[in-house]
Amino acid sequence: MNRAYSRDEERALRRAVTEGRDPDCPRCGAVMDRREVPPRPDVAYVRKRRWLRCARCGGSLVVDLPR
């Protein structure tokens, strides 16, 4: 199965994270695994990011967290 989310699915995930909700997979409805992405030392600016991954359908997306 294609693991990449469509633009609409990505928007739904980003909206959920921005609103402070724990998102469910927009493709299959499963609870998504969430993992903080540590900042890279070789990047001058720091962003808070979260990796969202669906264990059921394999979808995956990294989302910038609101400041």
mmCIF file as Biopython writes it, N, C-alpha, C and O atoms, coordinates in Angstrom:
data_model
#
loop_
_atom_site.group_PDB
_atom_site.id
_atom_site.type_symbol
_atom_site.label_atom_id
_atom_site.label_alt_id
_atom_site.label_comp_id
_atom_site.label_asym_id
_atom_site.label_entity_id
_atom_site.label_seq_id
_atom_site.pdbx_PDB_ins_code
_atom_site.Cartn_x
_atom_site.Cartn_y
_atom_site.Cartn_z
_atom_site.occupancy
_atom_site.B_iso_or_equiv
_atom_site.auth_seq_id
_atom_site.auth_asym_id
_atom_site.pdbx_PDB_model_num
ATOM 1   N N  . MET A ? 1  ? 0.837  -1.186 0.000  1.0 0.0 1  A 1 
ATOM 2   C CA . MET A ? 1  ? 0.000  0.000  0.000  1.0 0.0 1  A 1 
ATOM 3   C C  . MET A ? 1  ? 0.883  1.251  0.000  1.0 0.0 1  A 1 
ATOM 4   O O  . MET A ? 1  ? 1.969  1.253  0.580  1.0 0.0 1  A 1 
ATOM 5   N N  . ASN A ? 2  ? 0.418  2.283  -0.638 1.0 0.0 2  A 1 
ATOM 6   C CA . ASN A ? 2  ? 1.142  3.561  -0.674 1.0 0.0 2  A 1 
ATOM 7   C C  . ASN A ? 2  ? 1.184  4.157  0.728  1.0 0.0 2  A 1 
ATOM 8   O O  . ASN A ? 2  ? 0.138  4.361  1.344  1.0 0.0 2  A 1 
ATOM 9   N N  . ARG A ? 3  ? 2.379  4.439  1.237  1.0 0.0 3  A 1 
ATOM 10  C CA . ARG A ? 3  ? 2.526  4.946  2.592  1.0 0.0 3  A 1 
ATOM 11  C C  . ARG A ? 3  ? 2.392  6.466  2.678  1.0 0.0 3  A 1 
ATOM 12  O O  . ARG A ? 3  ? 2.143  6.998  3.760  1.0 0.0 3  A 1 
ATOM 13  N N  . ALA A ? 4  ? 2.550  7.164  1.569  1.0 0.0 4  A 1 
ATOM 14  C CA . ALA A ? 4  ? 2.485  8.629  1.583  1.0 0.0 4  A 1 
ATOM 15  C C  . ALA A ? 4  ? 1.033  9.080  1.701  1.0 0.0 4  A 1 
ATOM 16  O O  . ALA A ? 4  ? 0.139  8.529  1.058  1.0 0.0 4  A 1 
ATOM 17  N N  . TYR A ? 5  ? 0.822  10.089 2.532  1.0 0.0 5  A 1 
ATOM 18  C CA . TYR A ? 5  ? -0.517 10.655 2.681  1.0 0.0 5  A 1 
ATOM 19  C C  . TYR A ? 5  ? -0.789 11.657 1.562  1.0 0.0 5  A 1 
ATOM 20  O O  . TYR A ? 5  ? 0.132  12.282 1.036  1.0 0.0 5  A 1 
ATOM 21  N N  . SER A ? 6  ? -2.048 11.798 1.211  1.0 0.0 6  A 1 
ATOM 22  C CA . SER A ? 6  ? -2.443 12.814 0.239  1.0 0.0 6  A 1 
ATOM 23  C C  . SER A ? 6  ? -2.328 14.186 0.898  1.0 0.0 6  A 1 
ATOM 24  O O  . SER A ? 6  ? -2.159 14.279 2.114  1.0 0.0 6  A 1 
ATOM 25  N N  . ARG A ? 7  ? -2.416 15.229 0.117  1.0 0.0 7  A 1 
ATOM 26  C CA . ARG A ? 7  ? -2.352 16.588 0.674  1.0 0.0 7  A 1 
ATOM 27  C C  . ARG A ? 7  ? -3.478 16.834 1.667  1.0 0.0 7  A 1 
ATOM 28  O O  . ARG A ? 7  ? -3.258 17.453 2.709  1.0 0.0 7  A 1 
ATOM 29  N N  . ASP A ? 8  ? -4.677 16.359 1.361  1.0 0.0 8  A 1 
ATOM 30  C CA . ASP A ? 8  ? -5.807 16.531 2.278  1.0 0.0 8  A 1 
ATOM 31  C C  . ASP A ? 8  ? -5.567 15.780 3.590  1.0 0.0 8  A 1 
ATOM 32  O O  . ASP A ? 8  ? -5.880 16.291 4.665  1.0 0.0 8  A 1 
ATOM 33  N N  . GLU A ? 9  ? -5.018 14.582 3.501  1.0 0.0 9  A 1 
ATOM 34  C CA . GLU A ? 9  ? -4.719 13.814 4.713  1.0 0.0 9  A 1 
ATOM 35  C C  . GLU A ? 9  ? -3.638 14.516 5.537  1.0 0.0 9  A 1 
ATOM 36  O O  . GLU A ? 9  ? -3.735 14.581 6.762  1.0 0.0 9  A 1 
ATOM 37  N N  . GLU A ? 10 ? -2.611 15.040 4.868  1.0 0.0 10 A 1 
ATOM 38  C CA . GLU A ? 10 ? -1.561 15.784 5.575  1.0 0.0 10 A 1 
ATOM 39  C C  . GLU A ? 10 ? -2.142 17.008 6.272  1.0 0.0 10 A 1 
ATOM 40  O O  . GLU A ? 10 ? -1.801 17.286 7.422  1.0 0.0 10 A 1 
ATOM 41  N N  . ARG A ? 11 ? -3.008 17.734 5.593  1.0 0.0 11 A 1 
ATOM 42  C CA . ARG A ? 11 ? -3.634 18.917 6.205  1.0 0.0 11 A 1 
ATOM 43  C C  . ARG A ? 11 ? -4.426 18.540 7.450  1.0 0.0 11 A 1 
ATOM 44  O O  . ARG A ? 11 ? -4.375 19.245 8.458  1.0 0.0 11 A 1 
ATOM 45  N N  . ALA A ? 12 ? -5.157 17.432 7.386  1.0 0.0 12 A 1 
ATOM 46  C CA . ALA A ? 12 ? -5.942 16.979 8.540  1.0 0.0 12 A 1 
ATOM 47  C C  . ALA A ? 12 ? -5.027 16.647 9.721  1.0 0.0 12 A 1 
ATOM 48  O O  . ALA A ? 12 ? -5.342 16.984 10.863 1.0 0.0 12 A 1 
ATOM 49  N N  . LEU A ? 13 ? -3.906 15.994 9.452  1.0 0.0 13 A 1 
ATOM 50  C CA . LEU A ? 13 ? -2.965 15.659 10.518 1.0 0.0 13 A 1 
ATOM 51  C C  . LEU A ? 13 ? -2.332 16.919 11.109 1.0 0.0 13 A 1 
ATOM 52  O O  . LEU A ? 13 ? -2.232 17.049 12.329 1.0 0.0 13 A 1 
ATOM 53  N N  . ARG A ? 14 ? -1.908 17.838 10.254 1.0 0.0 14 A 1 
ATOM 54  C CA . ARG A ? 14 ? -1.297 19.084 10.750 1.0 0.0 14 A 1 
ATOM 55  C C  . ARG A ? 14 ? -2.306 19.899 11.568 1.0 0.0 14 A 1 
ATOM 56  O O  . ARG A ? 14 ? -1.954 20.479 12.595 1.0 0.0 14 A 1 
ATOM 57  N N  . ARG A ? 15 ? -3.552 19.939 11.110 1.0 0.0 15 A 1 
ATOM 58  C CA . ARG A ? 15 ? -4.587 20.679 11.825 1.0 0.0 15 A 1 
ATOM 59  C C  . ARG A ? 15 ? -4.800 20.083 13.225 1.0 0.0 15 A 1 
ATOM 60  O O  . ARG A ? 15 ? -4.910 20.817 14.206 1.0 0.0 15 A 1 
ATOM 61  N N  . ALA A ? 16 ? -4.855 18.756 13.306 1.0 0.0 16 A 1 
ATOM 62  C CA . ALA A ? 16 ? -5.041 18.095 14.601 1.0 0.0 16 A 1 
ATOM 63  C C  . ALA A ? 16 ? -3.894 18.431 15.552 1.0 0.0 16 A 1 
ATOM 64  O O  . ALA A ? 16 ? -4.123 18.727 16.725 1.0 0.0 16 A 1 
ATOM 65  N N  . VAL A ? 17 ? -2.666 18.386 15.047 1.0 0.0 17 A 1 
ATOM 66  C CA . VAL A ? 17 ? -1.500 18.685 15.894 1.0 0.0 17 A 1 
ATOM 67  C C  . VAL A ? 17 ? -1.521 20.151 16.311 1.0 0.0 17 A 1 
ATOM 68  O O  . VAL A ? 17 ? -1.253 20.464 17.471 1.0 0.0 17 A 1 
ATOM 69  N N  . THR A ? 18 ? -1.831 21.048 15.391 1.0 0.0 18 A 1 
ATOM 70  C CA . THR A ? 18 ? -1.887 22.481 15.693 1.0 0.0 18 A 1 
ATOM 71  C C  . THR A ? 18 ? -2.951 22.779 16.748 1.0 0.0 18 A 1 
ATOM 72  O O  . THR A ? 18 ? -2.770 23.666 17.583 1.0 0.0 18 A 1 
ATOM 73  N N  . GLU A ? 19 ? -4.057 22.041 16.710 1.0 0.0 19 A 1 
ATOM 74  C CA . GLU A ? 19 ? -5.140 22.232 17.674 1.0 0.0 19 A 1 
ATOM 75  C C  . GLU A ? 19 ? -4.892 21.499 18.988 1.0 0.0 19 A 1 
ATOM 76  O O  . GLU A ? 19 ? -5.722 21.549 19.897 1.0 0.0 19 A 1 
ATOM 77  N N  . GLY A ? 20 ? -3.749 20.819 19.090 1.0 0.0 20 A 1 
ATOM 78  C CA . GLY A ? 20 ? -3.392 20.150 20.334 1.0 0.0 20 A 1 
ATOM 79  C C  . GLY A ? 20 ? -4.038 18.784 20.518 1.0 0.0 20 A 1 
ATOM 80  O O  . GLY A ? 20 ? -4.016 18.232 21.618 1.0 0.0 20 A 1 
ATOM 81  N N  . ARG A ? 21 ? -4.611 18.239 19.460 1.0 0.0 21 A 1 
ATOM 82  C CA . ARG A ? 21 ? -5.242 16.921 19.550 1.0 0.0 21 A 1 
ATOM 83  C C  . ARG A ? 21 ? -4.253 15.838 19.132 1.0 0.0 21 A 1 
ATOM 84  O O  . ARG A ? 21 ? -3.337 16.088 18.348 1.0 0.0 21 A 1 
ATOM 85  N N  . ASP A ? 22 ? -4.447 14.642 19.661 1.0 0.0 22 A 1 
ATOM 86  C CA . ASP A ? 22 ? -3.684 13.482 19.210 1.0 0.0 22 A 1 
ATOM 87  C C  . ASP A ? 22 ? -4.405 12.926 17.996 1.0 0.0 22 A 1 
ATOM 88  O O  . ASP A ? 22 ? -5.528 12.439 18.119 1.0 0.0 22 A 1 
ATOM 89  N N  . PRO A ? 23 ? -3.780 12.988 16.824 1.0 0.0 23 A 1 
ATOM 90  C CA . PRO A ? 23 ? -4.503 12.615 15.605 1.0 0.0 23 A 1 
ATOM 91  C C  . PRO A ? 23 ? -4.647 11.108 15.421 1.0 0.0 23 A 1 
ATOM 92  O O  . PRO A ? 23 ? -3.780 10.326 15.813 1.0 0.0 23 A 1 
ATOM 93  N N  . ASP A ? 24 ? -5.759 10.730 14.817 1.0 0.0 24 A 1 
ATOM 94  C CA . ASP A ? 24 ? -5.946 9.373  14.321 1.0 0.0 24 A 1 
ATOM 95  C C  . ASP A ? 24 ? -5.563 9.398  12.846 1.0 0.0 24 A 1 
ATOM 96  O O  . ASP A ? 24 ? -5.583 10.453 12.212 1.0 0.0 24 A 1 
ATOM 97  N N  . CYS A ? 25 ? -5.221 8.253  12.311 1.0 0.0 25 A 1 
ATOM 98  C CA . CYS A ? 25 ? -4.840 8.156  10.908 1.0 0.0 25 A 1 
ATOM 99  C C  . CYS A ? 25 ? -6.035 8.551  10.035 1.0 0.0 25 A 1 
ATOM 100 O O  . CYS A ? 25 ? -7.115 7.978  10.177 1.0 0.0 25 A 1 
ATOM 101 N N  . PRO A ? 26 ? -5.854 9.523  9.135  1.0 0.0 26 A 1 
ATOM 102 C CA . PRO A ? 26 ? -6.963 9.922  8.281  1.0 0.0 26 A 1 
ATOM 103 C C  . PRO A ? 26 ? -7.305 8.873  7.226  1.0 0.0 26 A 1 
ATOM 104 O O  . PRO A ? 26 ? -8.368 8.932  6.609  1.0 0.0 26 A 1 
ATOM 105 N N  . ARG A ? 27 ? -6.417 7.929  7.025  1.0 0.0 27 A 1 
ATOM 106 C CA . ARG A ? 27 ? -6.640 6.896  6.014  1.0 0.0 27 A 1 
ATOM 107 C C  . ARG A ? 27 ? -7.422 5.712  6.578  1.0 0.0 27 A 1 
ATOM 108 O O  . ARG A ? 27 ? -8.370 5.239  5.950  1.0 0.0 27 A 1 
ATOM 109 N N  . CYS A ? 28 ? -7.031 5.232  7.756  1.0 0.0 28 A 1 
ATOM 110 C CA . CYS A ? 28 ? -7.670 4.014  8.273  1.0 0.0 28 A 1 
ATOM 111 C C  . CYS A ? 28 ? -8.304 4.199  9.645  1.0 0.0 28 A 1 
ATOM 112 O O  . CYS A ? 28 ? -8.993 3.298  10.122 1.0 0.0 28 A 1 
ATOM 113 N N  . GLY A ? 29 ? -8.090 5.354  10.297 1.0 0.0 29 A 1 
ATOM 114 C CA . GLY A ? 29 ? -8.718 5.642  11.581 1.0 0.0 29 A 1 
ATOM 115 C C  . GLY A ? 29 ? -7.998 5.100  12.801 1.0 0.0 29 A 1 
ATOM 116 O O  . GLY A ? 29 ? -8.464 5.301  13.923 1.0 0.0 29 A 1 
ATOM 117 N N  . ALA A ? 30 ? -6.874 4.417  12.616 1.0 0.0 30 A 1 
ATOM 118 C CA . ALA A ? 30 ? -6.131 3.852  13.744 1.0 0.0 30 A 1 
ATOM 119 C C  . ALA A ? 30 ? -5.461 4.964  14.554 1.0 0.0 30 A 1 
ATOM 120 O O  . ALA A ? 30 ? -5.182 6.044  14.035 1.0 0.0 30 A 1 
ATOM 121 N N  . VAL A ? 31 ? -5.210 4.680  15.829 1.0 0.0 31 A 1 
ATOM 122 C CA . VAL A ? 31 ? -4.459 5.603  16.673 1.0 0.0 31 A 1 
ATOM 123 C C  . VAL A ? 31 ? -3.026 5.642  16.151 1.0 0.0 31 A 1 
ATOM 124 O O  . VAL A ? 31 ? -2.412 4.600  15.918 1.0 0.0 31 A 1 
ATOM 125 N N  . MET A ? 32 ? -2.496 6.858  15.969 1.0 0.0 32 A 1 
ATOM 126 C CA . MET A ? 32 ? -1.149 6.997  15.414 1.0 0.0 32 A 1 
ATOM 127 C C  . MET A ? 32 ? -0.100 6.991  16.514 1.0 0.0 32 A 1 
ATOM 128 O O  . MET A ? 32 ? -0.314 7.538  17.596 1.0 0.0 32 A 1 
ATOM 129 N N  . ASP A ? 33 ? 1.037  6.366  16.226 1.0 0.0 33 A 1 
ATOM 130 C CA . ASP A ? 33 ? 2.194  6.448  17.107 1.0 0.0 33 A 1 
ATOM 131 C C  . ASP A ? 33 ? 2.779  7.843  16.952 1.0 0.0 33 A 1 
ATOM 132 O O  . ASP A ? 33 ? 2.851  8.372  15.842 1.0 0.0 33 A 1 
ATOM 133 N N  . ARG A ? 34 ? 3.199  8.441  18.067 1.0 0.0 34 A 1 
ATOM 134 C CA . ARG A ? 34 ? 3.764  9.793  18.037 1.0 0.0 34 A 1 
ATOM 135 C C  . ARG A ? 34 ? 5.131  9.770  18.708 1.0 0.0 34 A 1 
ATOM 136 O O  . ARG A ? 34 ? 5.297  9.221  19.797 1.0 0.0 34 A 1 
ATOM 137 N N  . ARG A ? 35 ? 6.098  10.372 18.041 1.0 0.0 35 A 1 
ATOM 138 C CA . ARG A ? 35 ? 7.453  10.423 18.593 1.0 0.0 35 A 1 
ATOM 139 C C  . ARG A ? 35 ? 8.044  11.797 18.323 1.0 0.0 35 A 1 
ATOM 140 O O  . ARG A ? 35 ? 7.980  12.299 17.201 1.0 0.0 35 A 1 
ATOM 141 N N  . GLU A ? 36 ? 8.621  12.402 19.357 1.0 0.0 36 A 1 
ATOM 142 C CA . GLU A ? 36 ? 9.288  13.694 19.190 1.0 0.0 36 A 1 
ATOM 143 C C  . GLU A ? 36 ? 10.546 13.476 18.356 1.0 0.0 36 A 1 
ATOM 144 O O  . GLU A ? 36 ? 11.241 12.473 18.518 1.0 0.0 36 A 1 
ATOM 145 N N  . VAL A ? 37 ? 10.831 14.414 17.470 1.0 0.0 37 A 1 
ATOM 146 C CA . VAL A ? 37 ? 12.030 14.353 16.639 1.0 0.0 37 A 1 
ATOM 147 C C  . VAL A ? 37 ? 13.051 15.303 17.255 1.0 0.0 37 A 1 
ATOM 148 O O  . VAL A ? 37 ? 12.810 16.510 17.304 1.0 0.0 37 A 1 
ATOM 149 N N  . PRO A ? 38 ? 14.184 14.788 17.726 1.0 0.0 38 A 1 
ATOM 150 C CA . PRO A ? 38 ? 15.169 15.669 18.340 1.0 0.0 38 A 1 
ATOM 151 C C  . PRO A ? 38 ? 15.781 16.610 17.308 1.0 0.0 38 A 1 
ATOM 152 O O  . PRO A ? 38 ? 15.930 16.245 16.142 1.0 0.0 38 A 1 
ATOM 153 N N  . PRO A ? 39 ? 16.140 17.833 17.741 1.0 0.0 39 A 1 
ATOM 154 C CA . PRO A ? 39 ? 16.770 18.767 16.803 1.0 0.0 39 A 1 
ATOM 155 C C  . PRO A ? 39 ? 18.127 18.236 16.355 1.0 0.0 39 A 1 
ATOM 156 O O  . PRO A ? 39 ? 18.821 17.539 17.096 1.0 0.0 39 A 1 
ATOM 157 N N  . ARG A ? 40 ? 18.481 18.581 15.134 1.0 0.0 40 A 1 
ATOM 158 C CA . ARG A ? 40 ? 19.771 18.161 14.590 1.0 0.0 40 A 1 
ATOM 159 C C  . ARG A ? 40 ? 20.837 19.179 14.962 1.0 0.0 40 A 1 
ATOM 160 O O  . ARG A ? 40 ? 20.596 20.382 14.867 1.0 0.0 40 A 1 
ATOM 161 N N  . PRO A ? 41 ? 22.000 18.726 15.379 1.0 0.0 41 A 1 
ATOM 162 C CA . PRO A ? 41 ? 23.059 19.654 15.768 1.0 0.0 41 A 1 
ATOM 163 C C  . PRO A ? 41 ? 23.655 20.428 14.595 1.0 0.0 41 A 1 
ATOM 164 O O  . PRO A ? 41 ? 24.273 21.473 14.799 1.0 0.0 41 A 1 
ATOM 165 N N  . ASP A ? 42 ? 23.479 19.930 13.370 1.0 0.0 42 A 1 
ATOM 166 C CA . ASP A ? 42 ? 24.072 20.592 12.213 1.0 0.0 42 A 1 
ATOM 167 C C  . ASP A ? 42 ? 23.145 21.644 11.591 1.0 0.0 42 A 1 
ATOM 168 O O  . ASP A ? 42 ? 23.464 22.207 10.545 1.0 0.0 42 A 1 
ATOM 169 N N  . VAL A ? 43 ? 21.997 21.909 12.231 1.0 0.0 43 A 1 
ATOM 170 C CA . VAL A ? 43 ? 21.053 22.906 11.730 1.0 0.0 43 A 1 
ATOM 171 C C  . VAL A ? 43 ? 21.066 24.103 12.677 1.0 0.0 43 A 1 
ATOM 172 O O  . VAL A ? 43 ? 20.943 23.944 13.892 1.0 0.0 43 A 1 
ATOM 173 N N  . ALA A ? 44 ? 21.217 25.300 12.114 1.0 0.0 44 A 1 
ATOM 174 C CA . ALA A ? 44 ? 21.370 26.505 12.934 1.0 0.0 44 A 1 
ATOM 175 C C  . ALA A ? 44 ? 20.088 26.898 13.676 1.0 0.0 44 A 1 
ATOM 176 O O  . ALA A ? 44 ? 20.160 27.503 14.745 1.0 0.0 44 A 1 
ATOM 177 N N  . TYR A ? 45 ? 18.942 26.568 13.134 1.0 0.0 45 A 1 
ATOM 178 C CA . TYR A ? 45 ? 17.677 26.911 13.782 1.0 0.0 45 A 1 
ATOM 179 C C  . TYR A ? 45 ? 17.058 25.645 14.375 1.0 0.0 45 A 1 
ATOM 180 O O  . TYR A ? 45 ? 17.348 24.533 13.933 1.0 0.0 45 A 1 
ATOM 181 N N  . VAL A ? 46 ? 16.226 25.825 15.355 1.0 0.0 46 A 1 
ATOM 182 C CA . VAL A ? 46 ? 15.627 24.681 16.041 1.0 0.0 46 A 1 
ATOM 183 C C  . VAL A ? 46 ? 14.125 24.698 15.804 1.0 0.0 46 A 1 
ATOM 184 O O  . VAL A ? 46 ? 13.463 25.718 15.996 1.0 0.0 46 A 1 
ATOM 185 N N  . ARG A ? 47 ? 13.602 23.563 15.389 1.0 0.0 47 A 1 
ATOM 186 C CA . ARG A ? 47 ? 12.166 23.395 15.253 1.0 0.0 47 A 1 
ATOM 187 C C  . ARG A ? 47 ? 11.742 22.235 16.126 1.0 0.0 47 A 1 
ATOM 188 O O  . ARG A ? 47 ? 12.458 21.242 16.258 1.0 0.0 47 A 1 
ATOM 189 N N  . LYS A ? 48 ? 10.571 22.372 16.720 1.0 0.0 48 A 1 
ATOM 190 C CA . LYS A ? 48 ? 9.992  21.248 17.442 1.0 0.0 48 A 1 
ATOM 191 C C  . LYS A ? 48 ? 9.172  20.465 16.430 1.0 0.0 48 A 1 
ATOM 192 O O  . LYS A ? 48 ? 8.293  21.006 15.759 1.0 0.0 48 A 1 
ATOM 193 N N  . ARG A ? 49 ? 9.481  19.177 16.336 1.0 0.0 49 A 1 
ATOM 194 C CA . ARG A ? 49 ? 8.803  18.346 15.351 1.0 0.0 49 A 1 
ATOM 195 C C  . ARG A ? 49 ? 8.324  17.061 15.999 1.0 0.0 49 A 1 
ATOM 196 O O  . ARG A ? 49 ? 8.873  16.594 16.997 1.0 0.0 49 A 1 
ATOM 197 N N  . ARG A ? 50 ? 7.278  16.502 15.396 1.0 0.0 50 A 1 
ATOM 198 C CA . ARG A ? 50 ? 6.740  15.227 15.849 1.0 0.0 50 A 1 
ATOM 199 C C  . ARG A ? 50 ? 6.561  14.322 14.631 1.0 0.0 50 A 1 
ATOM 200 O O  . ARG A ? 50 ? 6.065  14.738 13.584 1.0 0.0 50 A 1 
ATOM 201 N N  . TRP A ? 51 ? 6.981  13.075 14.808 1.0 0.0 51 A 1 
ATOM 202 C CA . TRP A ? 51 ? 6.824  12.081 13.766 1.0 0.0 51 A 1 
ATOM 203 C C  . TRP A ? 51 ? 5.552  11.298 14.064 1.0 0.0 51 A 1 
ATOM 204 O O  . TRP A ? 51 ? 5.423  10.702 15.134 1.0 0.0 51 A 1 
ATOM 205 N N  . LEU A ? 52 ? 4.619  11.298 13.125 1.0 0.0 52 A 1 
ATOM 206 C CA . LEU A ? 52 ? 3.372  10.561 13.246 1.0 0.0 52 A 1 
ATOM 207 C C  . LEU A ? 52 ? 3.465  9.339  12.343 1.0 0.0 52 A 1 
ATOM 208 O O  . LEU A ? 52 ? 3.831  9.438  11.172 1.0 0.0 52 A 1 
ATOM 209 N N  . ARG A ? 53 ? 3.129  8.186  12.910 1.0 0.0 53 A 1 
ATOM 210 C CA . ARG A ? 53 ? 3.224  6.953  12.124 1.0 0.0 53 A 1 
ATOM 211 C C  . ARG A ? 53 ? 2.047  6.053  12.457 1.0 0.0 53 A 1 
ATOM 212 O O  . ARG A ? 53 ? 1.697  5.870  13.623 1.0 0.0 53 A 1 
ATOM 213 N N  . CYS A ? 54 ? 1.447  5.501  11.428 1.0 0.0 54 A 1 
ATOM 214 C CA . CYS A ? 54 ? 0.328  4.581  11.604 1.0 0.0 54 A 1 
ATOM 215 C C  . CYS A ? 54 ? 0.847  3.147  11.512 1.0 0.0 54 A 1 
ATOM 216 O O  . CYS A ? 54 ? 1.382  2.741  10.480 1.0 0.0 54 A 1 
ATOM 217 N N  . ALA A ? 55 ? 0.687  2.386  12.593 1.0 0.0 55 A 1 
ATOM 218 C CA . ALA A ? 55 ? 1.157  1.007  12.603 1.0 0.0 55 A 1 
ATOM 219 C C  . ALA A ? 55 ? 0.272  0.101  11.744 1.0 0.0 55 A 1 
ATOM 220 O O  . ALA A ? 55 ? 0.719  -0.951 11.287 1.0 0.0 55 A 1 
ATOM 221 N N  . ARG A ? 56 ? -0.979 0.508  11.527 1.0 0.0 56 A 1 
ATOM 222 C CA . ARG A ? 56 ? -1.893 -0.341 10.759 1.0 0.0 56 A 1 
ATOM 223 C C  . ARG A ? 56 ? -1.643 -0.242 9.254  1.0 0.0 56 A 1 
ATOM 224 O O  . ARG A ? 56 ? -1.477 -1.266 8.591  1.0 0.0 56 A 1 
ATOM 225 N N  . CYS A ? 57 ? -1.615 0.978  8.703  1.0 0.0 57 A 1 
ATOM 226 C CA . CYS A ? 57 ? -1.488 1.102  7.244  1.0 0.0 57 A 1 
ATOM 227 C C  . CYS A ? 57 ? -0.098 1.579  6.806  1.0 0.0 57 A 1 
ATOM 228 O O  . CYS A ? 57 ? 0.195  1.601  5.611  1.0 0.0 57 A 1 
ATOM 229 N N  . GLY A ? 58 ? 0.758  1.959  7.758  1.0 0.0 58 A 1 
ATOM 230 C CA . GLY A ? 58 ? 2.132  2.330  7.427  1.0 0.0 58 A 1 
ATOM 231 C C  . GLY A ? 58 ? 2.328  3.779  7.029  1.0 0.0 58 A 1 
ATOM 232 O O  . GLY A ? 58 ? 3.434  4.163  6.647  1.0 0.0 58 A 1 
ATOM 233 N N  . GLY A ? 59 ? 1.272  4.605  7.107  1.0 0.0 59 A 1 
ATOM 234 C CA . GLY A ? 59 ? 1.413  6.021  6.775  1.0 0.0 59 A 1 
ATOM 235 C C  . GLY A ? 59 ? 2.345  6.711  7.759  1.0 0.0 59 A 1 
ATOM 236 O O  . GLY A ? 59 ? 2.416  6.330  8.928  1.0 0.0 59 A 1 
ATOM 237 N N  . SER A ? 60 ? 3.060  7.729  7.284  1.0 0.0 60 A 1 
ATOM 238 C CA . SER A ? 60 ? 4.042  8.410  8.109  1.0 0.0 60 A 1 
ATOM 239 C C  . SER A ? 60 ? 4.162  9.866  7.684  1.0 0.0 60 A 1 
ATOM 240 O O  . SER A ? 60 ? 4.110  10.184 6.496  1.0 0.0 60 A 1 
ATOM 241 N N  . LEU A ? 61 ? 4.324  10.753 8.673  1.0 0.0 61 A 1 
ATOM 242 C CA . LEU A ? 61 ? 4.465  12.171 8.387  1.0 0.0 61 A 1 
ATOM 243 C C  . LEU A ? 61 ? 5.178  12.851 9.547  1.0 0.0 61 A 1 
ATOM 244 O O  . LEU A ? 61 ? 4.894  12.556 10.708 1.0 0.0 61 A 1 
ATOM 245 N N  . VAL A ? 62 ? 6.109  13.763 9.241  1.0 0.0 62 A 1 
ATOM 246 C CA . VAL A ? 62 ? 6.741  14.591 10.262 1.0 0.0 62 A 1 
ATOM 247 C C  . VAL A ? 62 ? 6.070  15.959 10.224 1.0 0.0 62 A 1 
ATOM 248 O O  . VAL A ? 62 ? 5.939  16.568 9.162  1.0 0.0 62 A 1 
ATOM 249 N N  . VAL A ? 63 ? 5.643  16.439 11.404 1.0 0.0 63 A 1 
ATOM 250 C CA . VAL A ? 63 ? 4.877  17.666 11.511 1.0 0.0 63 A 1 
ATOM 251 C C  . VAL A ? 63 ? 5.632  18.649 12.406 1.0 0.0 63 A 1 
ATOM 252 O O  . VAL A ? 63 ? 6.112  18.271 13.475 1.0 0.0 63 A 1 
ATOM 253 N N  . ASP A ? 64 ? 5.740  19.912 11.974 1.0 0.0 64 A 1 
ATOM 254 C CA . ASP A ? 64 ? 6.284  20.957 12.843 1.0 0.0 64 A 1 
ATOM 255 C C  . ASP A ? 64 ? 5.233  21.291 13.892 1.0 0.0 64 A 1 
ATOM 256 O O  . ASP A ? 64 ? 4.064  21.495 13.563 1.0 0.0 64 A 1 
ATOM 257 N N  . LEU A ? 65 ? 5.650  21.346 15.158 1.0 0.0 65 A 1 
ATOM 258 C CA . LEU A ? 65 ? 4.727  21.677 16.245 1.0 0.0 65 A 1 
ATOM 259 C C  . LEU A ? 65 ? 4.584  23.183 16.384 1.0 0.0 65 A 1 
ATOM 260 O O  . LEU A ? 65 ? 5.517  23.929 16.086 1.0 0.0 65 A 1 
ATOM 261 N N  . PRO A ? 66 ? 3.412  23.636 16.837 1.0 0.0 66 A 1 
ATOM 262 C CA . PRO A ? 66 ? 3.254  25.078 17.047 1.0 0.0 66 A 1 
ATOM 263 C C  . PRO A ? 66 ? 4.185  25.558 18.150 1.0 0.0 66 A 1 
ATOM 264 O O  . PRO A ? 66 ? 4.515  24.815 19.074 1.0 0.0 66 A 1 
ATOM 265 N N  . ARG A ? 67 ? 4.600  26.809 18.034 1.0 0.0 67 A 1 
ATOM 266 C CA . ARG A ? 67 ? 5.519  27.380 19.041 1.0 0.0 67 A 1 
ATOM 267 C C  . ARG A ? 67 ? 4.774  27.850 20.251 1.0 0.0 67 A 1 
ATOM 268 O O  . ARG A ? 67 ? 5.383  28.355 21.193 1.0 0.0 67 A 1 
#
